């Protein structure tokens, strides 16, 4: 009986409660219009807090980036004892090796060291090369501050510049004109390789540099292990399981 009375009291309380008008976003905006000035000042305060946070975080990041760099150089001394260390890491890294042409892979065999230097919101990627039959540079440097980028020009040896786009002869056959134009458009949109991006398209190269800076350089072996665990891709770019895993699933 007491339980029934409690239920009845609850029902009566709900029925007697004042009804709240249903609002939509337009109604809410209209009601808040009277507080526009106060809300504007609050937004300014929040913006100031976030800017102060970002500035302080940048200072802290810069401090520990310098400390980390010293440690990374110690690590580099060990990596140099492993033949073709960085060449192996880059050519085996899923997601990165897809942009490597055969010529890129040949050049990377002379890569002796890879270095990333962080500095106040910008970074430099240094690629150190042994003497090689492709170019004279011992170091290639890519630098970006998030808004603009620049890179050391590659001083190619004679007839070794595989990144230059060959001149295309105009077709005299009008019936093949449309196909030739389509092929040219496809060539412009296709991936042209690591060093070709470096030499001709710094915006495109930025994606590769970010992958090196954020994932590969901090943990080169871990990056490869994680990519191996993700599985392989079929011809359509769809991840597929290993055959053993598929067999096990079929047995079940």
C-alpha positions as a printed NumPy array, in Angstrom:
array([[  0.   ,   0.   ,   0.   ],
       [  2.84 ,   2.405,   0.842],
       [  4.43 ,   1.631,  -2.52 ],
       [  1.19 ,   2.432,  -4.336],
       [  0.926,   5.726,  -2.467],
       [  4.493,   6.683,  -3.468],
       [  3.747,   5.923,  -7.109],
       [  0.559,   7.984,  -6.943],
       [  2.401,  10.919,  -5.344],
       [  5.028,  10.771,  -8.102],
       [  2.383,  10.77 , -10.843],
       [  0.599,  13.732,  -9.281],
       [  3.886,  15.638,  -8.947],
       [  4.728,  15.069, -12.615],
       [  1.252,  16.151, -13.718],
       [  1.366,  19.332, -11.648],
       [  4.897,  20.337, -12.738],
       [  5.043,  23.397, -15.027],
       [  5.5  ,  22.492, -18.682],
       [  8.725,  23.651, -20.355],
       [  8.298,  25.094, -23.811],
       [ 10.017,  23.083, -26.532],
       [ 12.792,  25.115, -28.162],
       [ 14.814,  24.777, -31.306],
       [ 18.17 ,  26.377, -32.092],
       [ 16.534,  29.461, -33.574],
       [ 14.52 ,  30.022, -30.384],
       [ 17.633,  29.564, -28.248],
       [ 19.575,  32.094, -30.322],
       [ 16.719,  34.581, -29.994],
       [ 16.61 ,  34.207, -26.212],
       [ 20.395,  34.577, -25.932],
       [ 20.403,  37.74 , -28.024],
       [ 19.727,  39.763, -24.886],
       [ 22.987,  38.425, -23.419],
       [ 25.064,  38.952, -26.56 ],
       [ 27.419,  41.511, -24.998],
       [ 28.097,  39.395, -21.903],
       [ 28.666,  36.267, -23.993],
       [ 31.015,  38.217, -26.263],
       [ 33.186,  39.187, -23.296],
       [ 33.215,  35.562, -22.095],
       [ 34.338,  34.393, -25.553],
       [ 37.174,  36.938, -25.441],
       [ 38.257,  35.627, -22.04 ],
       [ 38.186,  32.034, -23.293],
       [ 40.231,  33.006, -26.352],
       [ 42.817,  34.692, -24.126],
       [ 43.019,  31.587, -21.926],
       [ 43.5  ,  29.289, -24.933],
       [ 46.167,  31.556, -26.443],
       [ 48.046,  31.621, -23.124],
       [ 47.784,  27.824, -22.947],
       [ 49.124,  27.385, -26.48 ],
       [ 52.003,  29.775, -25.804],
       [ 52.968,  27.978, -22.604],
       [ 52.668,  24.555, -24.224],
       [ 54.881,  25.727, -27.095],
       [ 57.522,  26.857, -24.587],
       [ 57.404,  23.512, -22.796],
       [ 57.521,  21.6  , -26.084],
       [ 60.546,  23.587, -27.262],
       [ 62.344,  22.904, -23.991],
       [ 61.872,  19.15 , -24.126],
       [ 62.421,  18.989, -27.894],
       [ 65.973,  20.224, -27.312],
       [ 66.508,  17.602, -24.629],
       [ 65.053,  14.897, -26.857],
       [ 67.331,  15.918, -29.72 ],
       [ 70.401,  15.195, -27.596],
       [ 69.045,  11.726, -26.877],
       [ 68.163,  11.138, -30.524],
       [ 71.762,  11.835, -31.515],
       [ 72.926,   9.138, -29.117],
       [ 70.455,   6.782, -30.772],
       [ 71.706,   7.803, -34.221],
       [ 75.211,   6.668, -33.34 ],
       [ 73.845,   3.153, -32.799],
       [ 71.673,   3.174, -35.909],
       [ 74.72 ,   4.055, -38.021],
       [ 76.248,   0.722, -37.044],
       [ 73.427,  -1.069, -38.889],
       [ 73.977,  -1.116, -42.691],
       [ 71.209,   0.613, -44.654],
       [ 69.186,   1.191, -41.476],
       [ 67.096,   4.146, -42.657],
       [ 66.827,   2.817, -46.211],
       [ 65.312,  -0.372, -44.835],
       [ 62.956,   1.475, -42.495],
       [ 61.623,   3.79 , -45.213],
       [ 61.3  ,   1.192, -47.971],
       [ 59.535,  -1.269, -45.654],
       [ 57.166,   1.234, -44.003],
       [ 53.594,   0.68 , -45.183],
       [ 51.945,   3.954, -46.107],
       [ 55.315,   5.506, -46.916],
       [ 56.841,   3.033, -49.339],
       [ 53.838,   3.476, -51.629],
       [ 55.234,   6.81 , -52.841],
       [ 58.691,   5.394, -53.563],
       [ 59.681,   4.825, -57.173],
       [ 62.396,   2.373, -58.12 ],
       [ 64.767,   5.322, -58.577],
       [ 63.862,   6.577, -55.078],
       [ 64.728,   3.188, -53.615],
       [ 68.076,   3.202, -55.421],
       [ 68.969,   6.631, -53.993],
       [ 67.869,   5.697, -50.481],
       [ 70.49 ,   2.938, -50.406],
       [ 73.001,   5.777, -49.887],
       [ 71.047,   7.357, -46.993],
       [ 73.393,   7.304, -43.992],
       [ 71.382,   9.29 , -41.458],
       [ 67.987,  10.902, -41.016],
       [ 67.453,  13.736, -38.563],
       [ 64.472,  15.855, -37.455],
       [ 65.03 ,  19.128, -35.59 ],
       [ 62.071,  20.882, -33.918],
       [ 62.36 ,  24.616, -33.261],
       [ 59.616,  26.995, -32.101],
       [ 56.778,  25.706, -34.262],
       [ 58.944,  24.826, -37.245],
       [ 60.976,  21.751, -38.079],
       [ 63.823,  20.681, -40.321],
       [ 64.227,  17.281, -41.913],
       [ 67.863,  16.476, -42.723],
       [ 68.71 ,  13.598, -45.063],
       [ 72.428,  12.697, -44.94 ],
       [ 73.84 ,  10.798, -47.903],
       [ 77.066,   9.008, -48.654],
       [ 78.809,   9.776, -51.922],
       [ 76.51 ,   8.46 , -54.627],
       [ 76.105,   8.361, -58.424],
       [ 72.981,  10.566, -58.405],
       [ 73.792,  13.978, -56.891],
       [ 76.591,  15.936, -55.232],
       [ 74.726,  16.934, -52.033],
       [ 75.829,  15.264, -48.831],
       [ 72.768,  16.67 , -47.023],
       [ 69.281,  17.513, -48.279],
       [ 67.23 ,  19.686, -45.913],
       [ 63.494,  20.289, -45.96 ],
       [ 62.184,  23.03 , -43.657],
       [ 58.621,  24.055, -42.807],
       [ 56.972,  26.408, -40.328],
       [ 53.454,  25.225, -41.08 ],
       [ 52.731,  28.08 , -43.464],
       [ 55.597,  27.885, -45.948],
       [ 58.266,  25.367, -46.878],
       [ 61.662,  25.371, -48.523],
       [ 64.243,  22.764, -49.448],
       [ 67.87 ,  22.463, -50.462],
       [ 68.074,  22.234, -54.275],
       [ 69.341,  18.876, -55.49 ],
       [ 72.65 ,  19.237, -57.347],
       [ 72.206,  16.389, -59.798],
       [ 75.084,  14.744, -61.594],
       [ 74.881,  14.824, -65.412],
       [ 71.946,  12.852, -66.816],
       [ 70.932,  11.581, -63.359],
       [ 67.94 ,  13.812, -62.655],
       [ 65.076,  11.299, -62.75 ],
       [ 62.627,  13.827, -61.256],
       [ 62.489,  16.131, -64.283],
       [ 59.305,  15.783, -66.315],
       [ 60.112,  14.882, -69.94 ],
       [ 58.715,  17.168, -72.601],
       [ 55.743,  15.636, -74.375],
       [ 55.426,  15.893, -78.138],
       [ 52.138,  17.199, -79.492],
       [ 50.069,  14.546, -81.185],
       [ 49.37 ,  15.1  , -84.896],
       [ 46.599,  12.543, -84.832],
       [ 43.428,  14.428, -83.876],
       [ 41.587,  11.175, -83.233],
       [ 43.985,  10.493, -80.347],
       [ 43.898,  14.029, -79.011],
       [ 41.323,  13.425, -76.274],
       [ 43.074,  10.271, -75.083],
       [ 46.428,  12.077, -74.965],
       [ 44.884,  14.935, -72.926],
       [ 43.347,  12.425, -70.51 ],
       [ 46.697,  10.668, -70.119],
       [ 48.412,  13.985, -69.378],
       [ 45.811,  14.865, -66.732],
       [ 46.27 ,  11.446, -65.16 ],
       [ 50.05 ,  11.912, -65.092],
       [ 49.707,  15.255, -63.309],
       [ 47.438,  13.781, -60.619],
       [ 49.425,  10.59 , -60.064],
       [ 52.074,  10.066, -57.403],
       [ 55.444,  10.952, -58.868],
       [ 57.819,   9.735, -56.169],
       [ 59.593,  10.885, -53.008],
       [ 62.436,  12.838, -54.612],
       [ 60.218,  14.167, -57.398],
       [ 57.895,  15.64 , -54.751],
       [ 60.918,  17.04 , -52.928],
       [ 62.217,  18.674, -56.096],
       [ 58.953,  19.811, -57.692],
       [ 56.084,  19.849, -55.205],
       [ 56.889,  20.864, -51.635],
       [ 53.216,  20.881, -50.639],
       [ 52.966,  17.25 , -51.678],
       [ 56.285,  16.433, -50.015],
       [ 54.991,  17.955, -46.757],
       [ 52.767,  14.931, -46.207],
       [ 55.734,  12.577, -46.464],
       [ 57.819,  14.84 , -44.203],
       [ 55.049,  14.923, -41.587],
       [ 54.853,  11.129, -41.589],
       [ 58.601,  10.923, -41.015],
       [ 58.546,  13.62 , -38.316],
       [ 55.52 ,  12.387, -36.379],
       [ 55.754,   8.607, -36.681],
       [ 58.815,   7.15 , -38.356],
       [ 61.628,   9.204, -36.825],
       [ 60.451,   9.016, -33.172],
       [ 59.941,   5.244, -33.316],
       [ 61.251,   3.739, -36.572],
       [ 60.987,   0.096, -35.537],
       [ 57.662,   0.546, -33.768],
       [ 56.214,   2.259, -36.822],
       [ 57.042,  -0.764, -38.949],
       [ 55.707,  -3.217, -36.375],
       [ 52.375,  -1.393, -36.13 ],
       [ 52.039,  -1.227, -39.892],
       [ 52.711,  -4.972, -40.154],
       [ 49.906,  -5.657, -37.686],
       [ 47.437,  -3.713, -39.801],
       [ 47.446,  -6.386, -42.488],
       [ 48.037,  -6.27 , -46.217],
       [ 46.034,  -4.486, -48.873],
       [ 44.523,  -6.08 , -51.938],
       [ 44.608,  -4.504, -55.384],
       [ 41.676,  -2.242, -54.497],
       [ 43.403,  -0.923, -51.361],
       [ 41.248,  -3.02 , -49.01 ],
       [ 42.927,  -4.523, -45.983],
       [ 42.884,  -8.327, -45.984],
       [ 43.725, -10.824, -43.286],
       [ 46.633, -13.227, -43.429],
       [ 45.88 , -16.621, -44.948],
       [ 46.376, -18.364, -41.597],
       [ 43.775, -16.115, -39.967],
       [ 41.354, -16.731, -42.834],
       [ 41.838, -20.509, -42.541],
       [ 41.224, -20.365, -38.815],
       [ 38.016, -18.432, -39.383],
       [ 36.868, -20.992, -41.97 ],
       [ 37.539, -23.885, -39.562],
       [ 35.31 , -22.235, -36.98 ]])
